[in-house]
Amino acid sequence: MRLKKIILHRDGIHFGSLILVNRFYGYREQKQGALLVPVLEQEPQILMQRRAAVLLFHLMDKINGWQGIVPVSGWRSGREQEEIWESSLKENGREFTETYVACPGHSEHQSGLAIDLGKRQEKIDFIRPEFPYTGLCGIFRRKAAEYGFIERYPRGKENVTGIGYEPWHFRYVGIPHARIMEQNELTLEEYIDFLRQFPYGERPYRFSEGGQEFWVSFLKMPDLGEDRAEMEIEIEQAHPYWISGNNGDGFVITRERSRYGY
């Protein structure tokens, strides 16, 4: 078994498709540049991170989704999020705003991994677009996890997420994580905690579907002192892997196994 050495930097905790952004964990700004692309040619101002936009395109292409669905809001700068927050405070009051609008610096939209979608109709509410469980919207919802997307703020989990029920807000977390979360009815907050049971180098969480098998593990970044901002790990070279920070205290390491028959 050949092993590959990987250097993990402390700052890497704040980047990746599984970063948790909520009222407790703020988003760390980064240079987006070419990472951001339009989700739809006809709506060049609505952007997402490239990987998320590509998977959204494939999903919409599969279901011919843009016939009945419109993108409402994708990536937002910190300044734009602040403007939305202040505008909602004036128009809707604090209770409404704190329920449906993340405060500046703590919005998933600033990461480029989230998108609000709405049913195609004449009038669309920017803050609370209609996105029912029927028609094309329902088809999208049922297919979303296959392409790495989750409904981020489900009904009944308001006390966990800190945000009101938002059936229009979807977040890219990637494969297989979206399917694991869907099957176990976990929010991203709950999933991050769930993975702590599976420390890297010990027993991984194993997920199999459609001929593929994935091993998912959590690696806590130790307190190495101010003079050491990185750590080294070894990973099997024969298997595809990807690593995401959780925006808190460590990394989620995902490995694909069955492609090689073992």
C-alpha positions in Angstrom: 0.0 0.0 0.0 1.6 3.2 -1.2 1.0 6.3 1.0 1.1 9.9 0.0 2.0 12.7 2.4 -0.4 15.6 2.6 0.3 18.9 4.3 -2.8 20.5 5.9 -2.7 24.2 6.7 -4.7 25.7 9.6 -6.3 28.2 7.2 -7.6 25.3 5.1 -10.2 24.7 7.8 -12.1 27.7 6.4 -12.4 26.4 2.9 -14.1 23.6 1.0 -17.6 22.4 0.1 -18.4 21.4 3.7 -17.7 24.6 5.6 -20.3 25.4 8.2 -21.5 29.0 7.9 -24.1 30.1 10.4 -24.7 32.5 13.3 -21.7 30.9 15.2 -19.3 30.4 12.4 -18.7 33.3 10.1 -17.5 33.1 6.5 -13.9 34.0 5.9 -13.6 36.0 2.7 -11.3 34.7 0.0 -10.3 35.7 -3.5 -13.1 34.3 -5.6 -11.9 35.4 -9.0 -12.4 32.7 -11.6 -13.9 30.4 -9.0 -17.3 32.1 -9.5 -19.3 31.5 -12.7 -22.8 32.3 -13.8 -25.4 29.5 -13.0 -27.3 30.4 -16.2 -26.2 32.2 -19.3 -29.3 34.4 -19.3 -28.7 35.5 -15.7 -25.0 36.4 -15.7 -25.2 38.3 -12.4 -26.2 35.2 -10.4 -23.0 33.3 -9.6 -21.8 30.2 -7.7 -18.5 28.5 -7.1 -17.6 26.7 -10.3 -18.1 23.1 -9.0 -21.5 23.9 -7.6 -22.6 25.7 -10.7 -21.5 22.8 -12.9 -23.5 20.3 -10.8 -26.5 22.6 -10.8 -26.3 22.9 -14.6 -26.3 19.1 -14.9 -29.2 18.7 -12.6 -31.3 21.3 -14.4 -30.3 19.8 -17.8 -31.5 16.4 -16.6 -35.0 17.6 -15.5 -35.3 20.6 -18.0 -35.6 22.6 -14.8 -35.1 26.1 -16.1 -38.5 25.8 -17.9 -40.3 26.3 -14.5 -37.5 27.4 -12.1 -35.6 30.6 -11.9 -32.4 31.4 -10.0 -33.1 34.2 -7.5 -29.9 34.8 -5.5 -26.5 33.1 -5.6 -23.2 34.5 -4.4 -23.3 37.8 -2.5 -20.5 40.0 -1.4 -20.3 41.0 2.2 -21.4 44.5 1.2 -24.5 43.2 -0.6 -25.4 41.0 2.3 -25.2 44.0 4.6 -27.4 46.0 2.3 -30.0 43.2 2.2 -29.9 42.9 6.0 -30.4 46.7 6.5 -33.1 46.9 3.9 -35.0 44.0 5.4 -34.7 45.6 8.9 -36.3 48.8 7.6 -39.0 47.1 5.6 -39.8 44.0 7.6 -38.6 44.5 11.2 -36.0 42.7 13.3 -38.0 39.5 14.0 -38.6 38.8 10.3 -35.1 39.7 9.3 -33.4 37.5 11.9 -35.6 34.6 10.8 -35.0 34.8 7.1 -31.8 36.8 6.5 -28.4 35.8 7.8 -26.5 38.7 9.3 -23.5 40.0 7.3 -20.5 37.8 7.6 -22.5 34.8 8.5 -24.4 34.1 5.2 -23.9 31.0 3.1 -24.5 33.2 0.1 -21.1 34.8 0.7 -19.4 31.4 0.1 -20.8 30.9 -3.4 -22.1 27.5 -2.3 -25.7 28.5 -1.8 -28.5 29.4 -4.1 -32.1 30.5 -3.7 -34.5 29.2 -6.4 -38.0 30.2 -7.2 -41.0 28.9 -9.2 -41.1 30.7 -12.5 -43.9 33.2 -12.3 -44.6 36.9 -12.9 -43.8 38.2 -9.4 -41.0 36.7 -7.3 -40.3 37.6 -3.7 -36.5 38.1 -3.4 -36.4 37.2 0.3 -39.0 34.3 0.3 -39.5 33.0 -3.3 -42.1 30.4 -3.8 -40.6 26.9 -4.2 -43.3 24.2 -3.7 -43.1 20.5 -3.4 -45.0 19.9 -6.6 -44.2 20.2 -10.3 -40.6 20.9 -11.5 -39.7 22.3 -8.0 -40.7 19.0 -6.5 -38.7 17.0 -9.1 -35.7 19.2 -8.4 -36.0 18.6 -4.7 -36.1 14.9 -5.1 -33.0 14.9 -7.4 -31.0 17.5 -5.6 -28.9 15.2 -3.3 -27.8 13.1 -6.3 -26.0 16.2 -7.5 -24.6 17.2 -4.2 -27.3 19.7 -3.0 -29.3 19.8 0.2 -32.3 21.8 1.3 -30.3 23.8 3.9 -33.1 25.0 6.3 -35.8 22.3 6.6 -38.9 22.6 8.6 -38.6 21.5 12.2 -34.8 22.2 12.4 -35.0 26.0 13.0 -33.5 25.6 16.5 -30.5 23.8 15.0 -29.8 26.0 12.0 -30.8 29.3 13.6 -32.7 30.2 10.4 -36.4 29.9 9.6 -37.8 27.2 7.3 -36.6 28.1 3.8 -37.7 25.6 1.2 -36.1 27.7 -1.6 -32.6 27.8 -0.2 -30.2 25.0 -1.4 -26.6 24.4 -0.5 -23.9 22.5 -2.4 -22.1 20.1 -0.1 -21.0 17.6 -2.7 -21.3 13.8 -3.2 -21.7 11.6 -1.2 -22.4 14.0 1.7 -25.7 15.3 0.4 -27.0 11.7 0.1 -25.8 10.8 3.6 -27.4 13.9 5.0 -30.7 13.2 3.2 -30.8 9.5 4.3 -30.2 10.4 7.9 -32.3 13.6 7.9 -29.3 15.7 9.1 -28.7 19.4 8.7 -25.2 20.5 8.0 -24.7 21.4 11.7 -25.8 17.9 12.7 -23.7 16.2 10.0 -20.5 18.0 11.1 -21.1 16.7 14.7 -22.1 13.2 13.4 -18.7 12.8 11.6 -16.8 13.3 14.8 -17.6 9.7 15.6 -15.4 8.6 12.7 -11.8 9.9 13.4 -9.4 9.7 10.5 -7.0 6.7 10.8 -9.5 4.7 12.8 -13.0 3.7 11.6 -14.5 5.7 8.7 -18.1 6.1 7.9 -18.8 3.9 5.0 -21.5 4.8 2.4 -22.3 2.7 -0.7 -24.6 3.5 -3.5 -24.8 2.8 -7.2 -21.7 0.7 -7.3 -19.6 3.3 -5.5 -18.3 3.1 -2.0 -17.0 6.1 0.0 -15.2 6.4 3.3 -15.7 9.6 5.2 -13.6 10.6 8.3 -13.1 13.6 10.5 -9.6 14.9 11.3 -9.3 17.4 14.1 -6.7 20.1 13.7 -4.6 20.0 16.9 -3.5 23.1 18.8 0.0 23.2 17.5 0.9 26.7 18.9 1.3 29.9 17.1 4.6 28.9 15.4 3.1 25.8 13.8 0.2 26.4 11.4 0.3 23.1 9.5 0.2 19.3 10.0 1.2 16.3 7.9 -0.9 13.2 7.3 -0.5 10.1 5.1 -3.3 8.9 2.7 -3.5 5.9 0.4 -2.3 7.0 -3.0 -4.3 4.4 -5.0 -7.7 6.0 -4.1 -9.3 9.3 -5.2 -9.8 11.6 -2.2 -10.9 15.1 -1.4 -10.6 17.2 1.7 -12.8 20.0 3.0 -12.5 22.2 6.1 -15.5 22.4 8.4 -14.9 26.1 9.2 -14.4 25.2 12.9 -11.8 22.8 14.1 -10.9 20.3 11.5 -11.2 18.6 8.1 -13.6 16.1 6.5 -11.6 13.6 4.4 -13.6 11.7 1.8 -12.1 8.7 -0.1 -13.7 6.7 -2.9 -12.8 3.0 -2.7 -14.8 0.6 -4.9 -13.6 2.0 -8.3 -10.6 -0.3 -7.8 -12.5 -3.3 -6.7 -11.6 -3.3 -3.0 
